[in-house]
């Protein structure tokens, strides 16, 4: 299909074998409390800090952490760091854990999650991190570890100077891209010196990011700081439908542009915009919040009309019965003009084609498809409503700000993407392209892309390697599918298809052969824990890797709804499950276990955990012969799950 999707996974390549052997299946210890790396590191990949494990002295609990009573945020951070220092030998840290820096502190429905980045000699170790989960009572309950062990001496002496300078590293990437003359810069480049774990050691590399429109993309390179060899290269914006382009770096044609001239032109444009703002009349205009309405598809015309024969060039009248008038909440109104600018989304123009966002003098957007004002209103309405829904589930801190969106962008290409924040890796900006069926005519596309932003806010820029790319896409598909269920005919027509309108297939000769994706893969398709799943990757049987993650999530949701549970239950579980995972190199069976644990904790004693286990077992993501594998260690498992065995074998050891 079309749609570039800029994900939070900004380093891994589809066929990349990461250093230290990546993360194939983890072995488990005899207690079932921990899983271990199988890449040469002898440290745990995942620990469950249960009362049983503490009693058996698997962990050292500092005395300060055992003090009962209300704790401040600062004291909780101190307790977590003390816990890591006290268990430094277990996790391959120095005695004081001084090489760790707290980079993210998140609150979920079940507690807090502290994410630490590993540093050597003051430089970031790419993919080196450890995440500690603390429950609402202040107890450490889980540790998800991807630290690369090093000795105290090695940590102190890792201060090598690069042989190459930053300009040379940037030039290597620029020449490899063959940036064309006449290209435009999309953002200023960044060049950072970091460590890349390699062959049981650490390689000094430049992390180079360049964004241009010829060849179009947000490109990232890792360049050996000693030899200038390109270690990795990829487009941070991932094509949604074509696996062969995933991680692929295109090259421009013709003479290479002078990058200094392009950077100067970009900086001059920034200065001109600032001067324009400074020279504007200083007239204080009172802005207020006001509601409006919009004519939209809610969510797409194919589903609403239950008509799969619709095509992009169908008569305008064929869509008349598909439009619905919906409220636009909390718009900004200035001098009597309504703007699509609210507390959760802001429609802006940051990318070509230049097309100022539409406004209204009465707060009502009445344009229909074919008018960019319709795309503006569609995008605002569906993102705004999605954020309000996520907040209603209790996740008050996921994208708790207006996200900037260009509803007519991507330099005119027939693509769409999410680009994470360049510093934090969290949610950044969204851009939607047009062509054939405009991407944001289909609410599934808007929900999917916003799903990437949601996911980025939880996982940040460490979501890379392992099965992460497939799981990231799969979550976006799940979000689109589960939100579609609430819409007119969503639970009755093409329920198990995503992108019902945008993915109209090969029936339209004017469009590419994109036919959407499924969230009901045949259970004949099985997960293989010994391989790694990239995004959009063909995995046999006509299946795509993204579908292998989305299918059990959505089928569990359908089963819960069929049992009388509200759809909010399944959505809470899926989003909660993403918290607390050391996402670098994460595998499907790991995130499946976190999802089941979320179900157990949010709905104890109910059918939710058993339902998710059953669906994960259908695809071999959870072992089909042992229902306890994906459950909390020490728990009775999930009785009543079809296919669950009780042979007593530690199935986690097979993973």
N, C-alpha and C positions, 0 to 999 in steps of 0.2 A: 504494500500500500504506500501511501504517501506519508506523511507525518514524521518529521524528525522529533524524537522525544529526548530532550536533554535530561538525563537522569542524574541521580546522585552518584552513580557509579562512574567515577571519572578517571580511573586508572586501568581497570582490568580490560583485557581484550578477550574476544570470544574463545579463542583457542589457546590462551595463555596458560602456561604451567607456572604458577607463582613460585617464588623462592622457597627453599626448604621443602619442596615437594607439594606445595599447596595444602589443601585440607581435604583429603579423601576421608573415608569413614573413620570415625574416632573409636578407639578401643575403650572399654569401660573397666573400672576396677571391680573387685569382687563384691563390694558393698552396693553397687548400683548408684552411689552418690555422685560419681564424677566420671567424665569422659576425658580422654587424653589425646594429645596430638599424635599423629603417626608419621610425622615428617622429619623425625630426628630429634625433635624437642621432647624432653621427658616431662614437661610440665603439663598440668591439666588444661584442657580446652574449656571445660565447663565444670563448675563445682556447685553442688547444692548444699548450703550450709544449714543442715537440719539439726534438730536437737540430738538425734542419734549420732550424727557425725561429730558434733561437738563433744558429746559424752565419750566417744571413742578417741578423742584428742586428735582428730584429723586436722583441726584448725586451732590456732591460738587466738583467744578472744581477749583483747586488752582490757584491763580493769576499768578504764574510763568508759569503755563502750557498754559496760554492764550497769552503769549508774542509771537508776530508774527516775523518770520525771521528764518534764517538758524540756526539749533541747532546742537551742537556736540553730539557725541554718549554718552558722559558722562552726558551732560545736559538732554538728552532724558531719560536716566535711572533715573536721579534725578526726572524728571517730573512724571514718572510712579510711582515711590515710593511715591512721595508726593500725587499723586492721591489715592493710596491705603491707605495711612495714613489718608487723609482727609475723606475717606469713610470707616474707620475702623469699625464703628458700623455696617455698612451694611454687611460687610464680616466676622464679628466675629474675628477681629484682635485687638491687643492692640493699644493704641493711636498712637504709632510711627511705627507700623508694624515691630517692631524690630525682631520679630520671623521669618521673611521671609529672605531668602537668594536667590539672583539671581543665578540660576544654568544654564540657557540657554538663549541665545539671538539669534533669528533666523530672517532671512530676506526672505520674499517670494515675489511673484509677486505683491502683494497688500499692503505690508507694513512690519512692524516688530512685533515680538511676543516675549514677555518677560515672561519667566517661572520662578516662585519663588517656592522654597521648604520651607515647614513649619518645624520649629524646636521648641523643648521644652527643656529648660535647656541645650541647646547646642547639643541636640541629634535630629536626623532626625525623623520626624513623617511619618511613612510609608503611602503612598498614599495622604498625605496632601500637596496640591499645589494650586497655583492660576496662571492663564495665562492672561496677558493683551495684547490686540492687538491694535496697533497704526497704523494709515494710513500714507500714504506718506507725508501728510501735518503736521504730528505730533499730530493728534487728537486721543485720546483714543476712540475706536469704540466698543470694546467688552471686557467683562471680563468673563472668564470661571473659576469657583471657586469650589475647593474641599478642602478648609481649614476646620479644625475641631475647632470650637470656644472654646476659653478658656479665663479665666480671667487673668488680669495682674499679680495678686498674684500667681495664679497657674503656670503661665509661669515662674515666677521668682523662684518658689520653686521646680520645676521639676528637681531635681538633685539626685534622689535616686541612691544608689549604688546597684549593682547587688549582689544577694546572691551567685549565681554561678560564677565561673571565666570562662574565654574564653576556657581553656583547657577542662573543664567539658562539656561545651556546644558542643564543637567539638567532644568530645567522644560520647555524646548522639547521634549525627547525624551519626557518624561512625559506632556505634554499631547497630543502626536501619537499616542502609544500609547493614550491614553484608559484608563489603568490603572483597573480597576473598583473601586468600593467593595467591601470584603470580600476583596480580593486579599491574597495573602501574598508577601513578598519571599523570593526563593530565594538571593540573595547580596547583599551590600552593593554599591552602585553604584561605578563608577570614572569619573572625568572627567579626562582628560589633554590638555594642549595640545601639538599636533604640527603638522608641516608636511605639506601635501598637494600634490604636484607638479601644477600646473595651467597649461596654456597657456604653456609654456616659462618658467614662474615657479613661485613657491611660495606657497600659500595657508595662512594660519594657521587651524587648525581645532581644535575640541574633539572628542576621541574619547570618546564616552559609551557606557558599558555598563550596562544595567539588566536584571535578571532577576526576573520575577514570574510568578505562575501564572494571572493573568487580565488580559490575554490571555497564555496560557502561552508562555514562551520565554525565551531568553537573547539579548536584543535589543542591537543595536549601531547607533549613530548617529555620523555625522560632521557637525558643526554649524559653519558659518562663524563664526569668532570675532569677526568685525566686523559682519556683517549679521544673524546668527541664522538664515540660510537652511540648510535641511537638505540637505547635499550627497549623503549616502548614508544608507540605513537598511536593515537586514536582521535576520533572525533567525539567530543563529549556529548554531542547531540546524536542520538541513536535513531536510525530509521525504523519506524514502527513495524513495517511489514516485510522487509527484505533482510534475511539473515546474512546473506553474502556481503551486505554493506555494513553490518554491525562491526564496529571497531575499525572499519576500513578507512584509510586516509587517502583521499583523492589528491591528485596533483593538478595544478593549473597548467595551462598551455601557453605557449608563446614566451616572450621575454619576461624576466622576473622584475617585479616592481621594486623601486628603491624604498625600503621600509622606512627610512628616516623621513622622507618626504610625506609618506602616508601618515606616519605618527604625528608629524608637525601639523598636517591638515586636520587631523582629528582633534588635536589639542587646541588649534585655532578655532574650530567649531565650538568647542566647549567654552572658550573665552568669549566668543561672540554671543553665545546664548546668555552667559552671565552678564555681559555688558548690556544686552538688550533688556534684561530684567532690571538692572540697576537704573537704566535710563527711563524706564516706564514711569508715568506720572504716579506720584505717591498719593493715591486716592484710596482711602480706607473704605473697603467694601465689606459690608456685613454679610457673612455667609451663614446659612442656616440649614438644618436638616429637614427634608420634606420627602413625602412619598409620591410615587408616580405609578404608571402602569406601562405595560409593553405587550405587544402582540408577539408571541413566541411559538415555537414548537415545544411541546412539553410531554415526552422528550424528543420524538422524531416522527415525521409524517408516515413512514412505512408502518410503524407500530400503531400509531393512533388510528390510522385508517384501515389497518390490517390489509395492506395492499403492497405486495412485494413486486408489483409490476411498475411502480413509479420509477422514473428515470430523471436525470438531471435536466434533460430537455423536454420533459413532459409539459403540457400546457399549464400556464399559471393557475388556471381554474381548477386543475386537478388537486391543488393543495389547499383550496379555500376552506374545506371542512377540517383541516388539520390545525389551523391556528387557534390559539387560546389566549385570552387576555389574562395576564398575571401581574401581581403587584411588584413594583420595584421599591424596595424599602430604603429609607435613610439616604436619599440622594442629596448631593450638595446643591443648594440653590443660592445663586449670587445674582443680584440685580435683576431678579425675575427670570433668570435662565437656569434650567435644571441640567446638571452634569451627571454622568454615570461615574460617580465618585462617592463611595460610601465607606463604612467602617471595615469592610472585608474585601473589597475589590475596587480597583481604580482603572478605568479604561483610558489608556494613554497611547501616544504614537511615538515609539522609540525606534522603529525599524521601517525601512522602505517596504512597500510604497508609502509615500507621504500622504496621509489621509487623516485629517484631524478628527478626533472622536465626535460623534454626533451629540447634539444637545436638543433641548426642547423648551419651548416657552410656556407650555402648560403641564409639563411632567408626563405627557403621554407619548410613547413611541409606537407609531402605527405602521411603520414601514414593513414591507413583506420581503421574502427572499429575493435576491438580486440587488438589494439596496444594502450598502454597508451598515446603515443604521440598524437594520435587522440583526446583523451579526453582532453589533455592539450590544444591543439589548439582550440577545440570547446569552451572550457570554457573561454579562453582568448578572442577569437573573439566576442562572444555574450555579455560578460560583458562589454568589451571595447566599443562596438557599442551602448549598452544600455545607458551607462554613457554619451557618446557623444550626444545621442538623448535627454536625460533629460536636459543636459546643453543647447541644442538648443531650448528647450521650455522656457528657461529663469531661470531655477533653478540652479544657478551657485554654490550654497553652499551645495548641497546634495551629500554626499560622495565625496567631492572635494579632493580626494587623492587616491593613489593606494590601493585597498582592497586586502588583502592576501587571497589566495585560494589554498587549497590542492585538486587537481583534482583527486586524488586517495587516499582517506583517510577514515575516520570514522572507523578506526581499522579493516578494511576489511568487515564491515557490509554493508548490502544492504540498506543504508539510506543516507540522505543528510541533512545538517542543516546550519543555520546561527547562530553564537554565538555573541551576542552583546559585546561591550566593558564592562569589569567588573566594571569599575568605573563610566563611564558616561551613560552607557546603550545605547549609539549610535552604529552605524554600527561597527562591529568587524571583524570577519573572516568567511569564507565559507569553507565547506568541502563537497565533493561529494563522495558517495560510489558506488561500482560496484556490479554486480550480476544480473543474468537474463539480462534484458536490462540495460546497464550501465546508471545511472541517467543522466550523462552529455552527453549522445548521443541524448537526447531530449532537444532542446532549451527551451521548455516550463518549464522544471525543473530548468534550469539555470536562466531563467527570473523570475520564481516564487521565488527562493531563494534570488536572488538579490533584488526582491521586498521587502523581509523582511528587508534587509539591508537599502533600501531606507526608508521604514516605520520607522525603528528604528532611523534613523538619524533625522526624524521629531518628533517622539513621545518620543524617549529616553526610559528609563527603567520604566516609569510610566504608561505604556500601560498595564493595568490590570483590572480585574473585569468587571462587566457589560456585554456588548456584545463584548468586545475588542478582544478576541481570535478569534471569528468567523470573525470579520471585518478585522483583520490582515491577516488571511488566504485568505479571499475574495479579498483583494487588490492584493495579490500575484497572485491569479488566474486571476484577471482582467488584470494585467500587462502582463501576459503571453498571454492571449487571444487577447488583443489589438495589441501587437507586432506581433503576428502570422498573423494578417490580412494583414500585408505588405509583407508577404512571398509568395512564389510561391504556388498557389492554396489555400492559407490560407483563402481567402474569398469565397471559392467555395466548400471546402471539410471538413466536420466535423468542421465547423466554430464555433459551440457552445460547442465544447469539449476542455478540457484542458488536457495535457499529452497524446496526441494522440499516441505517440510511446511508452513511458514508461508505459502508462496505457493500455496495449494490452488486458487486461481482462483474463478471465479464459480459453481462447482458447489455451493458451500455457501451457501444463502440467508441464513445468519446472519452471514456475513463479507463484507467488502468485496471488490471484484473484483480483488484482487491475485493475480497468477499467477507471481510470481517474475521472474527475469531469465535471459538466455541468455549463454553464453560461447562461442558458435559462430555469430556473425552470418554471414549470407550475404556472400560476398566481392563481391557486387554493390553492397554498401554501401561507399562510399569516403570516406576522410578528405579534407576540403577545408582546406588549410593557410591559406586566406585568411579563414576564419571562426573564431569562438571557440565552444568547447563547454562549456556549463554542465552541471550534474548533472541526470540524469533527463530530458534534453532530447530530444524526438522529432526524429529526423534523417532521416526518410523510410524507406519500405520496412518500416514497423512496427518500426524499430530505435530504440534509446535510446542517447544519447551515452555513458553508462557502459559499455555493451556494446562500443562501438567500441574502447575501450582494453583491456577485459578479454579480448576474444576473441583477438587475436593473442598475448597473453601465455599464455593457457591452451592454445591450439592448438599453440603452440611447445612447451609442456610435454608435451602428449600425443605430439607427434612425437618428442621426445627419449626419452620412455619407450618408445615403440614401437621406437626404435633401440637399446634396451637400456640406456639411461642411467638412473641412479636419479633419483627425483623430487626428491631434495635438490639436484641440480644446477640445475634450473630455478628452484627457490625461492631459492637463493643468488644467482643472476643477477638476478632481479627485484628482490630487496631491495637488493642492492649497487648496482644501477642508480640508485636514488633518492638516493644520496649525492652531494654536491658540486654540485648544481644550484641556481642562483639561482632560487628557485622562484616569485618574484613574476612573473606573466605567462608562466609556462612553457607551451610548446606540446608537443603529442604527438610531433612529429618530433624535438624536442630530447631528451625523456626516452627516446624510442626509441633515439637514438644513444648515450645514456649506458648503456642496457641492453645494447646490442650491444658496447660497449667493455668492460663488465663481463664479458660472455661471452668476449671475446677474451683478456682478462687472466687470468681464472680458469681457462680451459680452452684455452690456446693450441694451435693446430694441430688442434683437434678440431672436431666438427660443430656445436657449440653456437651460435657466432656466426652461421654460415650459416643455421641453423634459424630463429633469431629474425629475421634480415634477411628471409628468405623470407616469414614470416608477417606482418611489418610491411608488406612490399611488397604482399601480398594485399589490404590495405586502403588502400594508397596513403600509409601513414604514412611509410614509406621509399620513395623513388622506385623504381618497378618497372623502370625502364630503366637503372639504374646501381646495382650492388650495393655500390659504394664509398662512397655517400653517408652511410650510417649506420656506416661502419667508421672506425677510427682513421686520420687523415690520414697518408699515406705508407705505409700497409700495403697488401698486395696485394689487399685486399678479401675477398670471400667466394666463392671459386670453387665452381662446381657448384650455385649457387643457381638454381632454376628461374625463368626470366623475367629474369635479370640480363643487362643489355646491356653493350656496350663501345664506345659511340659516342663516348666521350671528352668529351661535353658535361658541363660542371660543373652537375650537376643541383641542387646546393644553391642555385644562383642562382635556381632556380624557386621555391624555398620562400618 
